[in-house]
Amino acid sequence: MKKKILIVDDDPRNIFALKLTLKSEGFDVISASMAHEAIELMKQNLDISVVLMDMMMPEMDGYEALKIISETQGISNIPVIAVTAQAMTGDREKCLEAGAKDYVTKPINVEILLKAIQNIS
């Protein structure tokens, strides 16, 4: 069975590029451009294997979304990989403390991302 990945990013170019890459690797991919939309998709698609969550989004950022996901029955067990362009000292720890299972930086290194997906799912 194909693993289903949810990409959450407010930039359609990032979604487009990641979707192409992940589909070529054999994943089933769905996407959302806002965190609240992603949470609803997670509730409707309990077969999601991994969520790739952009941490810097308008309205609700990835940190707020992680908190809601961790407190929502039925989806709290779906692993989230934090994706961020803000690669500052302490960001990785902050994302992991917020509930992410792993952390990758933009621009995304596909090998690192695939390894992260493999390690948590």
A tleap script that builds the chain and sets N, CA, C and O, in Angstrom:
source leaprc.protein.ff14SB
mol = sequence {
  NMET LYS LYS LYS ILE LEU ILE VAL ASP ASP
  ASP PRO ARG ASN ILE PHE ALA LEU LYS LEU
  THR LEU LYS SER GLU GLY PHE ASP VAL ILE
  SER ALA SER MET ALA HIE GLU ALA ILE GLU
  LEU MET LYS GLN ASN LEU ASP ILE SER VAL
  VAL LEU MET ASP MET MET MET PRO GLU MET
  ASP GLY TYR GLU ALA LEU LYS ILE ILE SER
  GLU THR GLN GLY ILE SER ASN ILE PRO VAL
  ILE ALA VAL THR ALA GLN ALA MET THR GLY
  ASP ARG GLU LYS CYS LEU GLU ALA GLY ALA
  LYS ASP TYR VAL THR LYS PRO ILE ASN VAL
  GLU ILE LEU LEU LYS ALA ILE GLN ASN ILE
  CSER
}
set mol.1.N position { 0.833 -1.201 0.000 }
set mol.1.CA position { 0.000 0.000 0.000 }
set mol.1.C position { 0.868 1.252 0.000 }
set mol.1.O position { 1.858 1.339 0.728 }
set mol.2.N position { 0.484 2.216 -0.825 }
set mol.2.CA position { 1.222 3.474 -0.898 }
set mol.2.C position { 1.046 4.269 0.394 }
set mol.2.O position { -0.034 4.298 0.984 }
set mol.3.N position { 2.134 4.913 0.818 }
set mol.3.CA position { 2.026 5.812 1.967 }
set mol.3.C position { 1.422 7.124 1.481 }
set mol.3.O position { 1.774 7.638 0.420 }
set mol.4.N position { 0.495 7.657 2.293 }
set mol.4.CA position { -0.138 8.935 1.956 }
set mol.4.C position { 0.547 10.041 2.753 }
set mol.4.O position { 0.701 9.950 3.971 }
set mol.5.N position { 0.953 11.086 2.039 }
set mol.5.CA position { 1.621 12.222 2.666 }
set mol.5.C position { 0.789 13.475 2.456 }
set mol.5.O position { 0.318 13.747 1.352 }
set mol.6.N position { 0.617 14.235 3.530 }
set mol.6.CA position { -0.069 15.527 3.466 }
set mol.6.C position { 0.984 16.632 3.518 }
set mol.6.O position { 1.752 16.720 4.477 }
set mol.7.N position { 1.017 17.468 2.491 }
set mol.7.CA position { 1.919 18.623 2.452 }
set mol.7.C position { 1.109 19.850 2.860 }
set mol.7.O position { 0.043 20.113 2.303 }
set mol.8.N position { 1.623 20.597 3.836 }
set mol.8.CA position { 0.953 21.816 4.283 }
set mol.8.C position { 1.919 22.973 4.082 }
set mol.8.O position { 2.942 23.061 4.762 }
set mol.9.N position { 1.593 23.866 3.142 }
set mol.9.CA position { 2.476 24.990 2.829 }
set mol.9.C position { 1.637 26.082 2.192 }
set mol.9.O position { 0.768 25.796 1.368 }
set mol.10.N position { 1.886 27.331 2.565 }
set mol.10.CA position { 1.108 28.432 2.009 }
set mol.10.C position { 1.628 28.876 0.634 }
set mol.10.O position { 1.004 29.714 -0.017 }
set mol.11.N position { 2.756 28.325 0.190 }
set mol.11.CA position { 3.320 28.679 -1.110 }
set mol.11.C position { 3.027 27.562 -2.115 }
set mol.11.O position { 3.572 26.465 -1.994 }
set mol.12.N position { 2.171 27.833 -3.104 }
set mol.12.CA position { 1.800 26.795 -4.067 }
set mol.12.C position { 2.997 26.227 -4.840 }
set mol.12.O position { 2.958 25.076 -5.275 }
set mol.13.N position { 4.051 27.015 -5.011 }
set mol.13.CA position { 5.240 26.514 -5.722 }
set mol.13.C position { 5.922 25.410 -4.917 }
set mol.13.O position { 6.400 24.426 -5.483 }
set mol.14.N position { 5.964 25.577 -3.595 }
set mol.14.CA position { 6.556 24.537 -2.744 }
set mol.14.C position { 5.730 23.261 -2.804 }
set mol.14.O position { 6.276 22.162 -2.902 }
set mol.15.N position { 4.403 23.413 -2.747 }
set mol.15.CA position { 3.524 22.251 -2.827 }
set mol.15.C position { 3.727 21.538 -4.163 }
set mol.15.O position { 3.862 20.315 -4.209 }
set mol.16.N position { 3.746 22.307 -5.242 }
set mol.16.CA position { 3.894 21.735 -6.579 }
set mol.16.C position { 5.190 20.929 -6.690 }
set mol.16.O position { 5.172 19.784 -7.143 }
set mol.17.N position { 6.302 21.520 -6.282 }
set mol.17.CA position { 7.609 20.853 -6.389 }
set mol.17.C position { 7.675 19.601 -5.512 }
set mol.17.O position { 8.152 18.552 -5.945 }
set mol.18.N position { 7.187 19.728 -4.267 }
set mol.18.CA position { 7.220 18.576 -3.360 }
set mol.18.C position { 6.308 17.448 -3.844 }
set mol.18.O position { 6.663 16.272 -3.764 }
set mol.19.N position { 5.129 17.823 -4.348 }
set mol.19.CA position { 4.189 16.819 -4.855 }
set mol.19.C position { 4.832 16.011 -5.977 }
set mol.19.O position { 4.772 14.781 -5.980 }
set mol.20.N position { 5.447 16.708 -6.927 }
set mol.20.CA position { 6.096 16.021 -8.047 }
set mol.20.C position { 7.165 15.055 -7.549 }
set mol.20.O position { 7.233 13.905 -7.982 }
set mol.21.N position { 7.992 15.539 -6.641 }
set mol.21.CA position { 9.085 14.725 -6.113 }
set mol.21.C position { 8.559 13.503 -5.389 }
set mol.21.O position { 9.013 12.387 -5.641 }
set mol.22.N position { 7.601 13.703 -4.488 }
set mol.22.CA position { 7.089 12.589 -3.686 }
set mol.22.C position { 6.288 11.590 -4.525 }
set mol.22.O position { 6.363 10.382 -4.299 }
set mol.23.N position { 5.526 12.097 -5.488 }
set mol.23.CA position { 4.775 11.182 -6.367 }
set mol.23.C position { 5.741 10.323 -7.175 }
set mol.23.O position { 5.489 9.138 -7.391 }
set mol.24.N position { 6.857 10.923 -7.626 }
set mol.24.CA position { 7.840 10.153 -8.405 }
set mol.24.C position { 8.509 9.078 -7.543 }
set mol.24.O position { 9.072 8.117 -8.066 }
set mol.25.N position { 8.441 9.251 -6.215 }
set mol.25.CA position { 8.988 8.260 -5.285 }
set mol.25.C position { 7.933 7.221 -4.876 }
set mol.25.O position { 8.202 6.332 -4.067 }
set mol.26.N position { 6.724 7.350 -5.453 }
set mol.26.CA position { 5.684 6.353 -5.209 }
set mol.26.C position { 4.712 6.658 -4.084 }
set mol.26.O position { 3.946 5.787 -3.674 }
set mol.27.N position { 4.736 7.892 -3.578 }
set mol.27.CA position { 3.816 8.258 -2.501 }
set mol.27.C position { 2.508 8.790 -3.071 }
set mol.27.O position { 2.471 9.334 -4.174 }
set mol.28.N position { 1.447 8.623 -2.308 }
set mol.28.CA position { 0.159 9.234 -2.590 }
set mol.28.C position { 0.217 10.581 -1.863 }
set mol.28.O position { 0.501 10.613 -0.665 }
set mol.29.N position { -0.043 11.680 -2.553 }
set mol.29.CA position { 0.162 13.001 -1.952 }
set mol.29.C position { -1.112 13.844 -2.012 }
set mol.29.O position { -1.760 13.951 -3.053 }
set mol.30.N position { -1.456 14.444 -0.853 }
set mol.30.CA position { -2.528 15.438 -0.799 }
set mol.30.C position { -1.925 16.703 -0.196 }
set mol.30.O position { -0.851 16.652 0.403 }
set mol.31.N position { -2.603 17.830 -0.350 }
set mol.31.CA position { -2.012 19.072 0.148 }
set mol.31.C position { -3.052 20.044 0.682 }
set mol.31.O position { -4.242 19.958 0.381 }
set mol.32.N position { -2.552 20.967 1.482 }
set mol.32.CA position { -3.372 22.042 2.040 }
set mol.32.C position { -2.502 23.293 2.087 }
set mol.32.O position { -1.293 23.211 2.304 }
set mol.33.N position { -3.132 24.459 1.881 }
set mol.33.CA position { -2.358 25.698 1.908 }
set mol.33.C position { -2.496 26.442 3.243 }
set mol.33.O position { -1.826 27.450 3.473 }
set mol.34.N position { -3.365 25.937 4.111 }
set mol.34.CA position { -3.558 26.554 5.430 }
set mol.34.C position { -3.610 25.456 6.491 }
set mol.34.O position { -4.039 24.335 6.217 }
set mol.35.N position { -3.174 25.787 7.690 }
set mol.35.CA position { -3.112 24.797 8.772 }
set mol.35.C position { -4.493 24.266 9.156 }
set mol.35.O position { -4.651 23.063 9.364 }
set mol.36.N position { -5.496 25.146 9.253 }
set mol.36.CA position { -6.834 24.676 9.652 }
set mol.36.C position { -7.404 23.723 8.606 }
set mol.36.O position { -8.111 22.775 8.948 }
set mol.37.N position { -7.100 23.969 7.334 }
set mol.37.CA position { -7.522 23.088 6.243 }
set mol.37.C position { -6.815 21.729 6.384 }
set mol.37.O position { -7.422 20.682 6.158 }
set mol.38.N position { -5.541 21.758 6.755 }
set mol.38.CA position { -4.763 20.529 6.936 }
set mol.38.C position { -5.344 19.676 8.063 }
set mol.38.O position { -5.443 18.456 7.936 }
set mol.39.N position { -5.724 20.317 9.155 }
set mol.39.CA position { -6.289 19.588 10.297 }
set mol.39.C position { -7.592 18.899 9.881 }
set mol.39.O position { -7.838 17.756 10.266 }
set mol.40.N position { -8.427 19.590 9.095 }
set mol.40.CA position { -9.669 18.979 8.603 }
set mol.40.C position { -9.365 17.799 7.681 }
set mol.40.O position { -10.022 16.760 7.757 }
set mol.41.N position { -8.361 17.963 6.804 }
set mol.41.CA position { -7.969 16.864 5.907 }
set mol.41.C position { -7.471 15.659 6.705 }
set mol.41.O position { -7.738 14.513 6.343 }
set mol.42.N position { -6.751 15.927 7.787 }
set mol.42.CA position { -6.250 14.841 8.628 }
set mol.42.C position { -7.415 14.072 9.251 }
set mol.42.O position { -7.381 12.845 9.335 }
set mol.43.N position { -8.436 14.796 9.684 }
set mol.43.CA position { -9.614 14.150 10.287 }
set mol.43.C position { -10.366 13.298 9.268 }
set mol.43.O position { -10.955 12.275 9.619 }
set mol.44.N position { -10.344 13.729 7.997 }
set mol.44.CA position { -11.066 13.016 6.943 }
set mol.44.C position { -10.232 11.900 6.308 }
set mol.44.O position { -10.781 11.013 5.654 }
set mol.45.N position { -8.910 11.939 6.497 }
set mol.45.CA position { -8.009 10.960 5.882 }
set mol.45.C position { -7.128 10.332 6.958 }
set mol.45.O position { -5.949 10.664 7.077 }
set mol.46.N position { -7.696 9.443 7.723 }
set mol.46.CA position { -6.951 8.847 8.836 }
set mol.46.C position { -5.855 7.894 8.367 }
set mol.46.O position { -5.106 7.350 9.178 }
set mol.47.N position { -5.769 7.697 7.048 }
set mol.47.CA position { -4.714 6.845 6.491 }
set mol.47.C position { -3.447 7.638 6.125 }
set mol.47.O position { -2.532 7.097 5.505 }
set mol.48.N position { -3.401 8.909 6.509 }
set mol.48.CA position { -2.194 9.712 6.245 }
set mol.48.C position { -1.041 9.132 7.058 }
set mol.48.O position { -1.167 8.911 8.263 }
set mol.49.N position { 0.085 8.889 6.384 }
set mol.49.CA position { 1.267 8.323 7.043 }
set mol.49.C position { 2.126 9.399 7.695 }
set mol.49.O position { 2.657 9.209 8.789 }
set mol.50.N position { 2.257 10.535 7.005 }
set mol.50.CA position { 3.135 11.607 7.471 }
set mol.50.C position { 2.585 12.946 6.992 }
set mol.50.O position { 2.011 13.044 5.908 }
set mol.51.N position { 2.771 13.984 7.826 }
set mol.51.CA position { 2.416 15.351 7.445 }
set mol.51.C position { 3.709 16.152 7.349 }
set mol.51.O position { 4.535 16.119 8.261 }
set mol.52.N position { 3.883 16.873 6.237 }
set mol.52.CA position { 5.013 17.794 6.090 }
set mol.52.C position { 4.443 19.184 6.330 }
set mol.52.O position { 3.725 19.723 5.488 }
set mol.53.N position { 4.766 19.763 7.486 }
set mol.53.CA position { 4.144 21.011 7.930 }
set mol.53.C position { 5.109 22.195 7.836 }
set mol.53.O position { 6.132 22.239 8.518 }
set mol.54.N position { 4.755 23.156 6.970 }
set mol.54.CA position { 5.501 24.411 6.918 }
set mol.54.C position { 5.232 25.119 8.247 }
set mol.54.O position { 4.080 25.239 8.662 }
set mol.55.N position { 6.273 25.581 8.904 }
set mol.55.CA position { 6.093 26.174 10.224 }
set mol.55.C position { 5.691 27.646 10.180 }
set mol.55.O position { 5.106 28.154 11.137 }
set mol.56.N position { 5.996 28.336 9.083 }
set mol.56.CA position { 5.679 29.755 8.972 }
set mol.56.C position { 4.571 29.972 7.947 }
set mol.56.O position { 4.823 30.067 6.745 }
set mol.57.N position { 3.326 30.050 8.455 }
set mol.57.CA position { 2.180 30.287 7.583 }
set mol.57.C position { 1.310 31.385 8.188 }
set mol.57.O position { 1.324 31.606 9.399 }
set mol.58.N position { 0.550 32.074 7.327 }
set mol.58.CA position { -0.364 33.100 7.858 }
set mol.58.C position { -1.527 32.459 8.606 }
set mol.58.O position { -1.751 31.254 8.492 }
set mol.59.N position { -2.251 33.243 9.355 }
set mol.59.CA position { -3.410 32.829 10.162 }
set mol.59.C position { -3.026 31.895 11.300 }
set mol.59.O position { -3.076 32.292 12.464 }
set mol.60.N position { -2.642 30.661 10.985 }
set mol.60.CA position { -2.226 29.707 12.016 }
set mol.60.C position { -0.877 29.137 11.587 }
set mol.60.O position { -0.769 28.528 10.523 }
set mol.61.N position { 0.151 29.333 12.413 }
set mol.61.CA position { 1.454 28.785 12.036 }
set mol.61.C position { 1.566 27.312 12.426 }
set mol.61.O position { 0.672 26.754 13.063 }
set mol.62.N position { 2.670 26.699 12.036 }
set mol.62.CA position { 2.868 25.280 12.293 }
set mol.62.C position { 2.903 24.921 13.762 }
set mol.62.O position { 2.498 23.824 14.146 }
set mol.63.N position { 3.389 25.847 14.598 }
set mol.63.CA position { 3.454 25.576 16.042 }
set mol.63.C position { 2.056 25.461 16.632 }
set mol.63.O position { 1.776 24.559 17.421 }
set mol.64.N position { 1.173 26.393 16.238 }
set mol.64.CA position { -0.217 26.330 16.708 }
set mol.64.C position { -0.888 25.059 16.189 }
set mol.64.O position { -1.618 24.388 16.919 }
set mol.65.N position { -0.632 24.739 14.921 }
set mol.65.CA position { -1.231 23.549 14.316 }
set mol.65.C position { -0.760 22.287 15.040 }
set mol.65.O position { -1.564 21.392 15.301 }
set mol.66.N position { 0.524 22.204 15.365 }
set mol.66.CA position { 1.050 21.035 16.085 }
set mol.66.C position { 0.350 20.862 17.430 }
set mol.66.O position { 0.044 19.743 17.840 }
set mol.67.N position { 0.103 21.970 18.105 }
set mol.67.CA position { -0.573 21.911 19.399 }
set mol.67.C position { -1.984 21.346 19.232 }
set mol.67.O position { -2.397 20.471 19.994 }
set mol.68.N position { -2.718 21.841 18.246 }
set mol.68.CA position { -4.082 21.360 17.996 }
set mol.68.C position { -4.065 19.887 17.599 }
set mol.68.O position { -4.874 19.098 18.087 }
set mol.69.N position { -3.137 19.520 16.709 }
set mol.69.CA position { -3.039 18.120 16.267 }
set mol.69.C position { -2.777 17.204 17.460 }
set mol.69.O position { -3.405 16.154 17.593 }
set mol.70.N position { -1.846 17.606 18.324 }
set mol.70.CA position { -1.485 16.757 19.471 }
set mol.70.C position { -2.638 16.603 20.465 }
set mol.70.O position { -2.674 15.639 21.229 }
set mol.71.N position { -3.583 17.553 20.457 }
set mol.71.CA position { -4.713 17.515 21.390 }
set mol.71.C position { -5.991 16.957 20.762 }
set mol.71.O position { -7.024 16.877 21.426 }
set mol.72.N position { -5.924 16.568 19.474 }
set mol.72.CA position { -7.124 16.120 18.772 }
set mol.72.C position { -7.130 14.606 18.630 }
set mol.72.O position { -6.281 14.014 17.964 }
set mol.73.N position { -8.119 13.999 19.281 }
set mol.73.CA position { -8.248 12.543 19.235 }
set mol.73.C position { -8.430 12.084 17.792 }
set mol.73.O position { -9.157 12.708 17.020 }
set mol.74.N position { -7.768 10.999 17.441 }
set mol.74.CA position { -7.879 10.451 16.101 }
set mol.74.C position { -6.750 10.854 15.171 }
set mol.74.O position { -6.384 10.103 14.266 }
set mol.75.N position { -6.192 12.053 15.396 }
set mol.75.CA position { -5.100 12.498 14.522 }
set mol.75.C position { -3.798 12.757 15.287 }
set mol.75.O position { -2.758 13.012 14.681 }
set mol.76.N position { -3.861 12.690 16.609 }
set mol.76.CA position { -2.673 13.011 17.412 }
set mol.76.C position { -1.517 12.033 17.193 }
set mol.76.O position { -0.367 12.336 17.510 }
set mol.77.N position { -1.835 10.861 16.650 }
set mol.77.CA position { -0.787 9.863 16.416 }
set mol.77.C position { -0.149 9.971 15.024 }
set mol.77.O position { 0.804 9.249 14.730 }
set mol.78.N position { -0.657 10.856 14.169 }
set mol.78.CA position { -0.094 11.021 12.824 }
set mol.78.C position { 1.189 11.852 12.945 }
set mol.78.O position { 1.149 12.988 13.420 }
set mol.79.N position { 2.332 11.288 12.515 }
set mol.79.CA position { 3.598 12.015 12.671 }
set mol.79.C position { 3.702 13.231 11.750 }
set mol.79.O position { 3.270 13.204 10.597 }
set mol.80.N position { 4.287 14.293 12.296 }
set mol.80.CA position { 4.472 15.540 11.558 }
set mol.80.C position { 5.963 15.834 11.452 }
set mol.80.O position { 6.692 15.778 12.443 }
set mol.81.N position { 6.405 16.146 10.239 }
set mol.81.CA position { 7.770 16.617 10.019 }
set mol.81.C position { 7.676 18.121 9.794 }
set mol.81.O position { 6.992 18.579 8.879 }
set mol.82.N position { 8.366 18.883 10.633 }
set mol.82.CA position { 8.385 20.338 10.502 }
set mol.82.C position { 9.283 20.718 9.325 }
set mol.82.O position { 10.386 20.194 9.171 }
set mol.83.N position { 8.789 21.638 8.501 }
set mol.83.CA position { 9.555 22.124 7.355 }
set mol.83.C position { 9.674 23.630 7.515 }
set mol.83.O position { 8.666 24.327 7.636 }
set mol.84.N position { 10.911 24.137 7.515 }
set mol.84.CA position { 11.066 25.569 7.717 }
set mol.84.C position { 12.248 26.159 6.964 }
set mol.84.O position { 13.282 25.519 6.776 }
set mol.85.N position { 12.058 27.397 6.542 }
set mol.85.CA position { 13.145 28.139 5.902 }
set mol.85.C position { 13.924 28.900 6.972 }
set mol.85.O position { 15.029 29.380 6.715 }
set mol.86.N position { 13.360 29.010 8.155 }
set mol.86.CA position { 13.981 29.737 9.260 }
set mol.86.C position { 14.951 28.818 9.997 }
set mol.86.O position { 14.692 28.417 11.132 }
set mol.87.N position { 16.052 28.490 9.358 }
set mol.87.CA position { 17.000 27.553 9.966 }
set mol.87.C position { 17.917 28.279 10.952 }
set mol.87.O position { 19.102 28.481 10.682 }
set mol.88.N position { 17.368 28.658 12.065 }
set mol.88.CA position { 18.121 29.376 13.095 }
set mol.88.C position { 18.509 28.405 14.210 }
set mol.88.O position { 17.912 27.338 14.355 }
set mol.89.N position { 19.501 28.784 14.979 }
set mol.89.CA position { 19.910 27.975 16.111 }
set mol.89.C position { 18.717 27.802 17.048 }
set mol.89.O position { 18.058 28.776 17.411 }
set mol.90.N position { 18.447 26.565 17.433 }
set mol.90.CA position { 17.346 26.292 18.352 }
set mol.90.C position { 16.033 25.977 17.670 }
set mol.90.O position { 15.100 25.512 18.325 }
set mol.91.N position { 15.931 26.219 16.353 }
set mol.91.CA position { 14.671 25.945 15.644 }
set mol.91.C position { 14.300 24.480 15.675 }
set mol.91.O position { 13.141 24.132 15.904 }
set mol.92.N position { 15.286 23.611 15.445 }
set mol.92.CA position { 15.020 22.173 15.451 }
set mol.92.C position { 14.417 21.757 16.792 }
set mol.92.O position { 13.402 21.062 16.837 }
set mol.93.N position { 15.052 22.191 17.884 }
set mol.93.CA position { 14.582 21.849 19.230 }
set mol.93.C position { 13.180 22.394 19.469 }
set mol.93.O position { 12.331 21.717 20.049 }
set mol.94.N position { 12.943 23.628 19.015 }
set mol.94.CA position { 11.634 24.268 19.197 }
set mol.94.C position { 10.540 23.469 18.472 }
set mol.94.O position { 9.446 23.275 19.002 }
set mol.95.N position { 10.850 23.017 17.266 }
set mol.95.CA position { 9.884 22.230 16.492 }
set mol.95.C position { 9.622 20.883 17.152 }
set mol.95.O position { 8.475 20.444 17.239 }
set mol.96.N position { 10.678 20.227 17.616 }
set mol.96.CA position { 10.519 18.921 18.254 }
set mol.96.C position { 9.761 19.052 19.576 }
set mol.96.O position { 8.934 18.203 19.908 }
set mol.97.N position { 10.044 20.115 20.326 }
set mol.97.CA position { 9.313 20.361 21.574 }
set mol.97.C position { 7.836 20.617 21.308 }
set mol.97.O position { 6.982 20.262 22.120 }
set mol.98.N position { 7.540 21.234 20.171 }
set mol.98.CA position { 6.149 21.538 19.814 }
set mol.98.C position { 5.381 20.286 19.389 }
set mol.98.O position { 4.154 20.310 19.293 }
set mol.99.N position { 6.107 19.187 19.135 }
set mol.99.CA position { 5.428 17.948 18.793 }
set mol.99.C position { 5.810 17.339 17.455 }
set mol.99.O position { 5.327 16.261 17.108 }
set mol.100.N position { 6.676 18.014 16.692 }
set mol.100.CA position { 7.120 17.435 15.420 }
set mol.100.C position { 8.005 16.221 15.704 }
set mol.100.O position { 8.732 16.191 16.697 }
set mol.101.N position { 7.935 15.235 14.831 }
set mol.101.CA position { 8.758 14.021 14.985 }
set mol.101.C position { 10.131 14.207 14.346 }
set mol.101.O position { 11.084 13.516 14.707 }
set mol.102.N position { 10.233 15.144 13.392 }
set mol.102.CA position { 11.510 15.444 12.748 }
set mol.102.C position { 11.421 16.844 12.170 }
set mol.102.O position { 10.398 17.521 12.280 }
set mol.103.N position { 12.522 17.264 11.549 }
set mol.103.CA position { 12.666 18.645 11.109 }
set mol.103.C position { 13.539 18.670 9.865 }
set mol.103.O position { 14.625 18.089 9.862 }
set mol.104.N position { 13.084 19.334 8.807 }
set mol.104.CA position { 13.906 19.538 7.619 }
set mol.104.C position { 13.838 21.007 7.227 }
set mol.104.O position { 12.835 21.684 7.452 }
set mol.105.N position { 14.922 21.478 6.639 }
set mol.105.CA position { 14.991 22.890 6.257 }
set mol.105.C position { 14.761 23.065 4.758 }
set mol.105.O position { 14.990 22.155 3.961 }
set mol.106.N position { 14.301 24.262 4.403 }
set mol.106.CA position { 14.148 24.650 2.996 }
set mol.106.C position { 15.421 25.378 2.583 }
set mol.106.O position { 16.006 26.055 3.429 }
set mol.107.N position { 15.883 25.287 1.360 }
set mol.107.CA position { 15.346 24.397 0.343 }
set mol.107.C position { 15.523 22.944 0.762 }
set mol.107.O position { 16.539 22.573 1.349 }
set mol.108.N position { 14.528 22.134 0.455 }
set mol.108.CA position { 14.503 20.748 0.925 }
set mol.108.C position { 15.497 19.879 0.160 }
set mol.108.O position { 15.517 19.852 -1.071 }
set mol.109.N position { 16.311 19.178 0.926 }
set mol.109.CA position { 17.191 18.163 0.365 }
set mol.109.C position { 16.353 16.884 0.329 }
set mol.109.O position { 15.976 16.355 1.375 }
set mol.110.N position { 16.062 16.389 -0.876 }
set mol.110.CA position { 15.152 15.256 -1.049 }
set mol.110.C position { 15.644 14.015 -0.308 }
set mol.110.O position { 14.848 13.303 0.304 }
set mol.111.N position { 16.942 13.752 -0.360 }
set mol.111.CA position { 17.480 12.578 0.341 }
set mol.111.C position { 17.210 12.650 1.835 }
set mol.111.O position { 16.805 11.660 2.444 }
set mol.112.N position { 17.434 13.818 2.428 }
set mol.112.CA position { 17.195 14.002 3.870 }
set mol.112.C position { 15.706 13.842 4.170 }
set mol.112.O position { 15.340 13.201 5.155 }
set mol.113.N position { 14.848 14.416 3.330 }
set mol.113.CA position { 13.406 14.314 3.529 }
set mol.113.C position { 12.948 12.856 3.450 }
set mol.113.O position { 12.198 12.397 4.312 }
set mol.114.N position { 13.388 12.132 2.433 }
set mol.114.CA position { 12.982 10.734 2.285 }
set mol.114.C position { 13.451 9.896 3.455 }
set mol.114.O position { 12.738 9.001 3.908 }
set mol.115.N position { 14.653 10.182 3.950 }
set mol.115.CA position { 15.169 9.459 5.111 }
set mol.115.C position { 14.299 9.748 6.337 }
set mol.115.O position { 13.987 8.840 7.107 }
set mol.116.N position { 13.910 11.010 6.514 }
set mol.116.CA position { 13.050 11.404 7.640 }
set mol.116.C position { 11.703 10.703 7.557 }
set mol.116.O position { 11.194 10.218 8.567 }
set mol.117.N position { 11.122 10.644 6.364 }
set mol.117.CA position { 9.823 9.982 6.175 }
set mol.117.C position { 9.954 8.494 6.513 }
set mol.117.O position { 9.108 7.924 7.202 }
set mol.118.N position { 11.017 7.885 6.020 }
set mol.118.CA position { 11.267 6.463 6.277 }
set mol.118.C position { 11.428 6.184 7.777 }
set mol.118.O position { 10.906 5.194 8.291 }
set mol.119.N position { 12.153 7.064 8.467 }
set mol.119.CA position { 12.453 6.847 9.882 }
set mol.119.C position { 11.240 6.941 10.786 }
set mol.119.O position { 11.215 6.305 11.840 }
set mol.120.N position { 10.229 7.716 10.406 }
set mol.120.CA position { 9.102 7.897 11.326 }
set mol.120.C position { 7.845 7.154 10.928 }
set mol.120.O position { 6.918 7.037 11.730 }
set mol.121.N position { 7.794 6.655 9.715 }
set mol.121.CA position { 6.527 6.010 9.310 }
set mol.121.C position { 6.657 4.519 9.218 }
set mol.121.O position { 5.688 3.834 8.892 }
savepdb mol mol.pdb
quit
